[in-house]
């Protein structure tokens, strides 16, 4: 170091990851500090290199916070964040705001409980309260009492617990080795003697477990292992209590008139004893599970808990009555549910049925929120999703959506998951979710509708029964809204409505001019796809496509999209479908013939031969056009569509092959030459195995299985016989 020139010392700071700490409501900026200087040779030498973090706490964020403005303020106040990171900061703040709004308690203080990592540090006490004020100056006295009888041990433990609830005292308490030794000894040797004493000691360690820097101390004293042993013991005891209560109830039911009164008194005594014991037990379980929840920040420790059946124990206590215990258990299960093996074990424990008691749960908004988030995690499993449908979660969640505005986002996400499968969508028709969604969409004044709302609406309107629940008077308002916002997702929902027969489709047809005007004056490809798709669904006898085509020069407009590389494949597909819809109107036949569309469609079959959807829709469009005499003559003379269709008979996609066959049947009566080739091609297709077998056995001679001298009627008869067989 003596060779370093101190005057050349330079400090370099390099910003690393920018992340979010939801628990502390802070943006965490990781950065690296590097101190370097020049040696005697003038070469830079690194003297010191450190990795640090800066936490930007945002305690004031709430549902009214202006996120873009706050993001600017954060960047301005922290030189470590480059202005180019503004989108990332804004995204993190949006996420934090969602957590704050979702987890806000419905009490006057508006206290937040996110993930339950530090739950009610002040005021989480047992049913007992200390008579005297705890003081650090009396700590030695409290320690001495820990070696006395059980009553004094409990009293001293409560005093130490009061001290431990104050975070500034934790460091000082931890430095007193006598105290830690005494607590560890009591927890190991005296835990079985008194449940109250055990609860107090575990709660003392819980105060330390709230902070990650004390987790090594917790592990060193094997507190986690002790908590698991206590849980195992209490679950066995819980089973015994349940058995005692069941036996007492059975004795009561089997009693006669003479022994009824005595059996009833005995049952009441057992019932009271079980209730009192379970109440104490739940306080202990709450403290134990909470300690383990904090220690589970370390994934390795969490895996060890998994091997000790922690998932099974958590599911078993979902019937508890203590709100604090329920909140800890649900939070723990939510954390564990992100791993497949844990999720599978929860499913085997019938967790979906046990969670029905929490939907709704009017007594505690925080418990409801965590339960919903747990259900959302589980909903990504198809079997558990099926179980939710069977347990009637859909009507429960819809009813909850009306009364729990602060839980709206998570409820909508869960309903969206439940609506993913088409077989489940009919379940929603027995609720009033569709009118509720329409109200949320129309009441929204923003340019973009919330993704959760519109995504659920899109899924539901795919089913005709749900689409029929959309009030006709709302359709014109939806059209006006989409004209103003140009929202592709809202347009997709309208497209779904137009795909079902009924009043909504007729009302959308009344707005066809507005939709045509939209598609001719929009630059967004996503929006264009949905508008064209909606127009393609408007198959109605009352709709005069001939007049519309002329009024808006529609065919020339559509022809532009069919030019090579003129548009994305999604748009091309919708254009082809729309042409097929227009072709169903007989008055459009002369207009179609005069346009370049027919040749473009024929070329498209070749150009897009690898895109099955486009090819299928092109063939269907020709199928519709060939029903029109004027168009049929033009198609047969001006295109090679017959040859293309013959090739498509062998297509690997059965739908394309089927549609090509139907279209060729229309052509046979008007093109004799093509009819012969079609018969030959069909014969080869349906007898390909026989032909190959014959050819392989006569390699030295050519096999001729088709003779031009045969009459066409003979082939028709043979082919008909084959189809009949």
Helices and strands as residue ranges (DSSP letters): E 5-21, E 26-38, E 44-57, H 67-77, G 83-85, H 86-102, G 136-138, H 139-145, H 150-164, H 167-175, H 177-189, H 195-209, G 212-214, H 215-220, H 223-254, H 260-295, H 299-307, H 310-316, G 317-319, H 323-336, H 340-348, H 351-354, G 355-358, H 365-378, H 382-390, H 393-403, G 405-407, H 408-418, H 422-425, G 426-430, H 433-443, H 451-460, H 464-467, H 472-485, H 488-498, H 503-510, H 512-519, H 525-537, H 545-551, H 554-561, H 569-583, G 586-588, H 589-594, H 597-607, H 612-625, H 629-638, H 641-648, H 654-668, H 672-686, H 688-697, H 712-724
